[in-house]
């Protein structure tokens, strides 16, 4: 029961943040400083986390030893800031100073900044899905531009899985940049095919199939004049259950697209992830137990190509320190 749920998911009516706060408070009673209490807590918990902890006189940042979650340090005037992504610093006019190292505990007081590297280790496992989907496009994580990494993924897809098509389009929002990379590499024109309703959240975490299908129609509408009579390369960041993919492809066909060649800027999502994607079981993943050919038929595309793990390794994302 002391294992942590992720992304604030409910775990026996307690969020992961509350569990961590409880442990810090318990350790604080028998330690000399809040930093020591945090250290003892961090030694106990396993998983993905980026923490910002405020005490009356200190601001403390803690990043998990594997570096699964990002965390960075910034400064505006005389104030220091800790945030998960660099785009948060840009939004408030702050200067990016550096990424907090995996396992590092940074303490900020009136006297300045101190750093504890006791929990740092050689093995790291940065979350590749941050670059593929989670992170905002204008962020840099551990020195890597999210925008550039998605462009490279799209270019790699074009080399590995070319298609005879008239137009390359991306599924909003995280598929669009990879689609631009595909178009630039292939020479096929890039265009917009969808209007996205900004007031509908993630569809893949809706609890029922009916709700997921309804949300897809509310979330996306197709620009018919852009796709009618054309062969389309459709670039997306991932296929989870396949519900959204099948519906998106059906929307393109209903709008008059002749062919839809589906390209995914990530390897097949075949196993549950407990560190951020909120997928509890393999039975909820279409790539588990199905071949690429079977998935292609199930989602209704004319062809399907995934970015391979080998291709991901060639994108320059944490080639020196590893990823999950």
N, C-alpha and C positions, 0 to 999 in steps of 0.2 A: 504493500500500500504506500510505500514511500517513494516508488518510482514516479517519475514526473510525466504528466500529460503535456502535450505541446500546443503552442498557439493559443493558450488560454482555454483549451478544451476542458470540459468538466470532468473531474476525476473524483468520484465519491463526494460530490457537491463541493469540491475544493479545487481551485485553480492552481497551476504550477507556481505562479507568483506567490500565492498565499503559503504554499508548502515551503518555499525557499525562505520567505520572510519569517515563518515560524521557526525554522531551524536556526536562522541567524539570531533571532531574539533569544532562543533557548541557550545558544552557545555564548551570547553576550554576557549572560549572568555569571559565567565562570571564566571569562577571559578578561584581559587587561585593556583591550581596545576593540573597536568595531571591526578593524581590519583583520584582527586575529579570529574573530567570530566568523567573518566572511570566509577566511581561509579554511577553517575547519568545516564549514558548510560545503564549500566548493570541493573539498576532498571527499565528501560523502556522495554528492549528487553526480549522476552520470547522464549524459545526453547533450542536447543542443540548447544553448542559452546565451543571451547577451543581456547583461543586467546593468541598470543604472540605479544606484542606491544612494539616498540622501539621508544624512544624519544632521543634527543641528549645526555642525561646524565643518562637515566634509561632504564632498561629492565623490562617489566611488563607482568605477566601471569595472565589470568582470566579464571576460569572454571565456567560453568553454574551451578546454585544452585542445580539442580537435579542430577548433575553428569552424565548426558547422555553421554557426550564425555570425554575421558580420557585426563589427562595432568599431567606431572611429572617434577621434578626438578633434575638436575644433576650437577656435577662439574668435571672439568678437570684442574689440576694445580690450577691457581688462577682465572679461569674463570667459571662462572655459566652458565647453559644451561637449557632452557625450551623446552620440546618436548611433542608430543602427546603420544608417546609410548617409553617404556624403551629400545627397540631394537635400536632406534636412538642414544641413549647414548652409547650403546655397540659398535656400528659401528664406533664411533670416539674415542674410548678408554676412555670414561668418566665414572665417578662413579655415580651410581644411589643413590640419597639422599632420596627422598620420593615422594609419590604422592601428588599433589596439591589437597586440599580438595574441594568438591563440594561447589561452592559459594565463594571460597577464591580468594583474589586478592593478588598476591605476587609481591613486588617491589624490584628490585636489583639495587643498586647504588654502588659507590666506598666505601661507608661506611658500606655496607653489605646488609642483607636481612631483609625486614619488611613484615608483613603479616596482612591483613585486613580480618576479618571473619564476617563482618556485614551482608553479604548476605547469610551466611550459615544457613541451616534450618534442621529440623529433618527428613523431608520427602525427600527421594532420589529415583532415578529411573535410575540406570545404564543401559546402552543399552546391553541387553543380546546378541544381534547380533554381538557385538564386539568379544565376545568369540567364537561364532559359526562360524563367517565368516570374519568379517572386519579385526580384529587385526592380526598382524604377529605372527607366531607360537612361536617365541623366546621372545615374550613380556610378561611382567607381568603388569596387570592392577589392580590397587587398591589392590595389594598384592596377586592377583590370577594369577597363571600361565595359559596362554592360552593353552599351550600344555597339561597340566594336565586336564584342564576342558574338552577338546575334547576327551581325553582318557576315562574319566569318562562317558561322554555322550555315547560313543560307547559301553561301558560295560553295561550301563543301557538299551540300545537298545537290546543287546543280551539277557538280562534277560527278557525283556518285550515281545520281538518278536523273539523267536528262529526260526531257519530255518534248514532244512535238505539240506546241501550244501557241496560242495567240496572245495570252495575257497571264501575268503572274499576280496573284492577289494574296493577301495575308488575312488571317482571322484576327480581328481586333482583340486586345491591343498587342499582346506579346508576339504574335506571329507576323506583324507587319514589317518589322526591321529585318527579320530573317528572309521575308519575301523580297525585300529590296536587295539583299545580298544575292539571292537566287537569280533575280532579274539581271543584275549587273554582270554576274558571271556567265549567264546563259545567253545574254543578248535579247531575251524576250522582254517586251515592254512590261513595266510595272504599272499597276492601276489599283484603284479602290473599288471594291465590289460590295461593301457592307456599310450600313449605317448602324452604329452601336448606340443603344439606349444606355446612358450612363447611370440610370437609377435601378438597374438590376444587378445583383451581386453575382458571385461565383455560382455557376449552374451545377458543377460537378459535385458540390457538397450538399445539394438539396436532398432531403431524406427519402423521397419516393421517386419512382420513374415518371409518374404522371407530372409531378412538380418540376422535374428536370426538363421534360419535353416542353411544358408550358413556358418555362423560363427562357428556353432557347428562342422561341418565337418572339417573346417580349424583348429579348436582349438584342437580337439581330434582325435587320431587314435588308434585303438585297436590292442593289441599284440595278434594275433590270436592263437599262440601256447600256450598262457597262459590260454585261456578260452574255447577252442574248446572241445566239448563233456562234459562240466562240468556244474554243478548247481552252480550258482553264487549268493552270497550276495553282493549287490551293495550299498555302504553307501555314502550318500550325505549330504551336510549341510542344504539344504532347497529345496523346490519346489516353484518357483515363478509363472511364467505363465504355466509351464509344457512343453514348447517347447524344452528346452534343455534336460529335463528328458526323454521325449519320444524319442528324437533323440539318446541320449546316450544308452538307452536300445535297440533301434533298431540296433545300431552299434554292440553291444554285440551279439545279435542274428545273425546278418549277419556274424559275426566271428565264429559262431558255438556253442555259449552257449546254453545249453538245457533249463535251467530255470534261471530266474532273479528275485531274491527276493530283493525288494527295501526297504532300511531303511534310515530314515531321522533323523539326530541328532538335530532336533528342532521341536517345535510344528507346526501345520499347519499355514502357512502364509496367513491369511485371511483378513487383514485390511491394508489400506494404512499407510505408515510411512513417515512423513514429515521431519524426522530428520536424514536421511542418506541413505535410500535405493532407493530413486528416483522412487518410484512407485506411480503414481498420482491418480489411481482410482481402486476401488474394482473390476471393470470389467476386469482388467488386472491380477487378482489373481485367479489361478485355485481352490484354497481352499475355495473361497467365493461361496457359493451356491452349492457346491458339497460334497458328502460324501467321506470318505476314500475309500470305495469300488468303487465309480464312478471314483475317481482320479486314482486308480489302473488300471482300465480298460482303461482310457483315455491315460495314459502314456505307457501302454503295459507291465506292470510287472506281475509276477505270484502272488506276494503278496506284500503288502505295510504296513509299520509300521512307525508311527511318534513318536518321543519322546514327551511324554505328558508334560503339564505344571507342573503336580505333580512331574514327574521325574526331570524336570529342577530344581525344588525347593529342590530336594534332592542332587544336585550336589555340594552344598557348595559354590555356586557363590552368594556372597552378601546376604547370608541368614539373616544377621543382619541388613542390611540397605536397602534392596529392589532393584528391577530392573524394567525396563520398559518391 
